[in-house]
Amino acid sequence: MPEEPKQAPRVSFWTLGCRLNQHDTASLRALALDAGFEETPDGRADVIVVNTCTVTARADQEARQLVRRLVREAPGARVVVTGCYAQRAPEEIRAIPGVSAVLGTAERDDGDTFARALLGDAGSLPVRFGRAIRVFRTSAPILVGRSRALLKVQDGCDSFCTYCIVPYVRGRSRSLPHDEALERARRLLEAGHHEIVLTGADLGSYGRDLPARSGSHPLTRLVRAILALGEHHRVRLSSIEPHKVDPELGDAIGYEPRLCRHLHLPLQSGSDPVLRAMRRGYERAEYRALVERLAARGTIAVGADVIVGFPGEGPKEFEETRRFLEDLPLAYLHVFRYSPRPGTASVRLGPAARGEVSRERSEVLRALGAVKAEHFRRSLLGVILPVVAESGSGARGPLAMSDVYVPVQLEPTPRGRFGLGDARIHAVEGTALVGALERG
């Protein structure tokens, strides 16, 4: 009798943390499929890959809890743990019963090493510590909606903010060459995507490690080149450090119609002494000037990250931050409680605010952020916003994403498929807008 075809080994992926991690998981998925694996979304996997985050102590805890749960639910599966937490503290993960292999960020990016870990041929792999300089590898682009796709063009960081572990777990800053980035963007557009989200660990540093070219800043040049690939798509920028926003690129936001009117500018503190202790490289006056310059052009969604409880942030410094944020025309806030990361300089700066104090401060700023977000949504009533199709649907209709980064429920349901369109906003419902597509 002829032999039955051998079933391909099955693999499932779990991702914690930021969009860069999602992007890295997409790359690992492509490597696994090329190695002959078949992806399965359920508990029948032969191999489970967990891509971790370590930005806070809570992220570490969530990773450990997830790994333990997966080991318990799939006792016969190989469990391979990778990502930033695996890079920072591999022995903590190896100590979890049932973990088969631990891969740091450098080992993960080596296709042969990753394949051997999946197959069980890698043995006990050492994780290279410290600020490893790795060859920049982009990942397979991933969808962030029906018509939107994420394209990583930069990884790593050279800034070494005192609280941040990223340079130690992702390595030094490195960029995807301009022509390769442009080619990947072109393929995304040919595949039918209408929004390309450019991202990186430190997107504002894109191109600093590439051969110098005369003219515009490398990121500005790349954005303009992607926009020039056609007429029926748009570009969105992910988070950019405020002191790394090229003036030419900043000036294009609000004037170039296909460059999304949305910019995420991490602030971290509204107190100059705390900013200096964080080694942020700018002062609050510079941040204010940039945000107000953007706001002067009309409707532009500017969001900010803020850390509370950092060493040296007393009641006076926190109140400076609260008032600073209250006065700024921001569309939303992401608030984080300071979490000391072993190996970073901030652990030597003295004690952080007590846990209950950090919780109270974070609640104050989250409430302020909720007020600002609601005010921004209300300001969009009656406005026509460019939107792109999203996957899924809301309570009242299919979802689209506006260029100002607020989801829009389309009512009535548009006839047929659409990519880019314009929606007139007539209601606010929860954290979304409600609008109707304008007839072209």
N, C-alpha and C positions, 0 to 999 in steps of 0.2 A: 504494500500500500504506500502511496506517496506520503512523504512527511508533511505534517501540518505546518504551515508557516509559523515561525517563532514569533511570539508576541513581543512587540517593542517594549522596553522598560518604560514605565510611566513616571512622570515627574510633576510636582506641583510647586508653585512659587508663592511666597508670602513676603510682603514688603511693608516695612515700617519707615516713617519719616517723610522726608521731603520729596519733591518731584525729581530731583537728581537721582534719588534712590529708585524711584519708579523707572526712570530712564535706564539706570544700570541693570535693573531686573529685566528690562526688555532685551538688553544685550545678552544677559545670561540665558534667557529663554531661547534666543536665536542660536547661541552656542550649543545648548542642550539638544535642540531639534536637529541641528547639523550633525550631532554625534549619534543620532539614531533614536533619541528619546521621543516619547509621545506625551504631550501635556494633558493632564487630567485635573479638573478643578475640585474633585472631591477627595475623600479619604482613602481611595484605593491606590494611591501613589506608591511606587517602590522607593522613590527618593523625594524628600521634601527639602527645598531650599528656602532658607529664611534670610532676607537681606535686612540688616538691622540699622538702627540709628543710635547715636550716643550724645545728642545735643544737650540733654538734661539727664539728671538722675532718674526722673520718671520714665524717660525713654528707655534707659537701661532696664528698669524694672518691667516695663511692658514687654521688652524683648525676652527677658527670662521667663515671664509668665506664658508668653506665646509658645516658646520652645518647649516648655514643660507640658503644656496642653497638647501640642502636636505629638510629642513622644508618647503621651498617655493614650491618645486617640488612634495612633497608628504604630503600635509596638513593633511591627516587623519592618518598618521603613527605615532607610538610611536618612539621617537628618544632618544636612550640611548647613552650617551657619556662617554667614559672611557679612560684609558691610562695615560701617564705622565702629560699632561696638566691638565687633570681632577684631578689628585692627587695634583698638585701644586697650582692650582687656581680654585677650584670648583665653587666659587661664580661668577666668570667671565662667566662660561659656563651656570650656572643656570639663569643668567640674559638674555640669548638669548631666545626670545619668541619661544615657540614650543618645547623646550627641555623637555623631560618627566622624565629623571632620569640621575643622574651623579654618576659614580662609580669610586672611587680611585683604585689604583693598588691592594691594599689588598682586597677590596670588590669585585673587578672583579675576583680575583682568588678563591673566595668562590663560589662553584657551585650553592648552594642553593640561595644565594643572587643574583647571576647573573640571574638565572632562574626566580626569583620573579620580578626582574627589567624588564625582557622581557615580563612577563605576566601582569605587571601593579599592582602587589601586594606589592611592596616594599615601597611605600610611599616616603617620603623625607629622603633619607639615608645620614647620616653624613659621611664625608670622614675623615679618621684618618690621622692626619698630622704628619710630622716629619719623623724620621728615623725608621720607623716601621720594626721590625724583623719578617719576614714572613716565614712560612714553604716553602722551595723550592718546586716549582711545575714545572715540565717540561711540554711542550706543545706537541700536536700532531705534528709530523714532517711535514714539508711542502716542496713541490717541488720547486726547483729553476731552473728547466730545465727538459727535458725529462728523463734524467738519473741521475740528481743530486738532493740531498735532504739535507735540513738543520736540524741539530740536536743540540738543545740548551742543554748544560750540566752545565751551570753556569748562575747565575743572581745576580744582586745587585753589590755593590762596597763599599769598606772600605777606598778608597784612599783619598777622599775629596779634589781633586784639587780645587783651589780657584774659578774657573770659572764654575764648573760643578754641575749640578742639579741632576745627576743620583743617588747618594746615598740617596738623600732626597725623590725621587719619586719611586725608585725601591727597597729601603731597603738595608740591609747589605748583604755582599757577602755570597752566599750559593751555594752548588754544588750538582749535581745529583750523587748519589753513583756510584762507579765504575761498580759494577755488573749490576746495572739497566741501566746505559749508554751503557754498552756493549751489553746487551740484546736488547735494542732499535736499536742499530746499526745492530745487527744480523738480526732483523726483516726487516729493510730497505733493506739489501742486499738480503734477501729472496724474497722481493717484486720486485726485479729487478733493484734497483738503483746501479749505478756504481761509484758514488762519494758521499762521506759523508762530509758535511761542518760542522765542529765543531764550535759552536759559544757561546758567553756569553757577558754580559755587561762588564766583566773584566776577559776574558778567562785565562789570565796568573795566576789568583788567584785560578784556579780550584783545588779543593781538600784540600785547607787550613783549611776548616771547617770539614773535614772528619777525621775519626780515622787514626792515623799515620800508615804507612806501611814502612818497610825498603826497600831500593833500590831506584829506579828512582823517579823523581818528578811525582806527580799524573797525570798531563796532558801527560807527556811523556809516562808513563806506559799505559794510556788509548789509546793513539795513536797507540802504538805498539800492544796492544791487539786487536784493531779493524783491523789493517792490517793483523794480524794473523788469522782472521776469514775466509780468502780465498785468492785467487790469482788474481781475476778479478775485483778488485775495487781499488779505491784510496781515500786518505783523504786530505782534505784541511783545513787549519786553518784560522779562521777569525782574526780580529784585536787583537794584543797582545801588551801590553805596553812594551817598549824596555827593561826596567830594570827587567821585569818579564819573559823574554825568558830563559827557562832552557837551559844551555849550551849543554846538551846532545841532547835536541830536536833541538836546533839551528844547531848543527853539523850534524843532520840527513837530514836536508834540502839540497838537492843537491847531497846527497849520497844514500838515500833510494829512489828508483825509483818510488814508489807508494805514496810518500808523496809529494804533489804538491810543485813545486819550486816557491812559492809565499808566501810573508809575508807582512802584513800591519802593519807598526810600527808607531803609532802616534808620531809626533815630537812636534808640537804646536809652538815651537819657536827655532830659531838658536842662540838666545842670552842667555847666562847664567844668567844674572840678571833677565830677564823675566821668564826664566824657574823656578828660585827660587821663584819669586812672584806668579807663577802659582802653586807652590808646586808640581812639577812634579817628584821629587825624583831621577833625574839623571842630568848630565851635557852633553853639546854637544859633548865633547870628547868621552864619553861613547857611545853615539848614533853613532858617526862616526865609532868608532872601530867595533861595531856590523855590521853596513851596509857594511863596507869594508871587514870584515871577510866573510860575506855571498857572496859578489861579487867576491871574490878571487876563489870561487869554480866553476865559469862559469856562465851560464845563470840562474839567479834567479831574479824574479820580486819583487822588494821591493817598496812598496808605503808608502806615509806619509800623515798625516793630519797636517795642519798648520793653526794657528789662527793669524789674523792681527788686529791691533788696540787695543791690550790689554793695560790696564793702565800701564804706565811706558815705553811703546814701543815708543820711539822717532825715529827720522830719523836714528840715529846711530845704534840703536838696530834693526831696520828693515833692514838696509843695511847689518848688520851682518847675519841676517837670510837669506837674498837673496843670499849673497855670499856663505854661508854655503850650501844652497840647490843647488846652481849652481855647486858646486864642488862634490856633492855626486852622486854616480851611482844609481839614483832612476828611476823607471819605470813610475811613475805617481805621481801627487800631488792632494790632496783634500784640497781646500783653503776655509776658513770660516772667515767671519768678526766677531769680538768679539761682543757678545750680553750679556749685564749684566742680570743675572738671580736673581730675588729677593730671598733672603735667603742664597745666597752664599757669601763667604768671599771677592770675588773680588770687590763687590760693595762698599767696604770700603777702597779700595786701591787708590782712587782718580779718576779723570776723564779719560775716554778712549779717543782715538784719535777721532777727528771730523769725521762725516759721510763721507765727501768728501775725507778725507785723507785715511780712511779705504777702500773706494771704489778704489782709485788709487792704493793702496798697493795690494789689492786683484787682481786687473787686471794685475799688474806686475807679481805676482806669478802664476796666472793662465796661462799667456802667457809662462812663464818659464816651467810650468808643461806640456803644450801642446808640447813644443819643446822636452822635455825629453821623453814624451810618443811616439812621432813620431820617435825619435832616437831609442828607444827601439824596436818599431815595425820593423824598417828598419834593425836592427841587427839580426832579425830572418829570413831574406830572405835566402832561401836555406837550412834552418835548418829543421830537422824532429822533430816535437813536439807531445807528447802524447795528445790526445784529447778524449773528451767524448761527446756523442750526446746531443744537446740542442733542445729545442722546437723552432718552428718557422723557418724562413729562411731569408737569406739576399737577396741582389739584384742579386747575381750570383749563389746562391745555398743554400742548407740547412746549418744551423749553428751548429758548435761544439764549445766547450770551451776547450782551451788549458790549460795545467797544470800551465802555467805562466800567466793565467788570462787575456788573450787576445782572443776575439772571432775569430773563423776561419770559413770562408765560404768555403764549400767543393765543388770543381769543378774538375771533373764532379760529378754529384749526385751519391753517393754510391749505389750499388745494395743491396736492402734489409736493414734490421735494423742492427744497430751495437751498442755496448756499448762503450767499450774502443777501441781505435785504434791509429795509428800513421799517421800523415799528414805531407807531405813535403810542405813547404811554398814557393810559387813562386811569390806572389805579396802582396802589401799593398793597401788596398782600404778604405779610410776614417779611422775610428778607428778600423777596422777589418783587419785580414789577409786573404789571399786566398791560399788554399792548396788542395792537392789531397791525399786521403787515400792511404797509402802504401799497396800493396798486401801482405797478410800474407803467 
